[in-house]
């Protein structure tokens, strides 16, 4: 997505794992939470993301952040203050069994400590418990896009791009409605 739109891509998971790998002071604070599959404290993950986001030039795609309403509120303030309000928040709908299978396949190719089945199931349970409020937050702002996340990467990417294109160019909504 980021490449398609020529913007920066930031994965909160990658950023946090990088902090741990570099053994930064922040990394030492988050290593145990990541291995247990816990969400990292809002203030810590927000600081890491915004530090990296402040280095981005222009637009951006955030992956895995925000995950809580508190993070979403802070993100909203941060982006609006910089004249970069969010255009969309994308929710991918994927059956739980498919998510587990995808993570299992990923674990074979690029094993991570947080890909253990027990940790994965715990993270999915936490997401299910906490996502409704976050989705409502973005739905109320009129920027939530829900996309079928099943199928191969190209199919899902095309679905997302079709939605994002309509957000970025509202005239596409009118021409498609005719």
Secondary structure, DSSP 8 states (H G I E B T S, - for coil): -HHHHT-EEEEHHHHHHHHHHTT-HHHHHHHHHHHHT----HHHHHHHHHHHHTTS-S-EEEES---SHHHHHHHHHHHHHTT-----EEEEE--HHHHHHHHHHHHHHS--GGGSHHHHHHHHHHHHHHHHHHHHHHHHTT-EEEEE--S-HHHHHHHHHHHHHHHH-THHHHHHH-
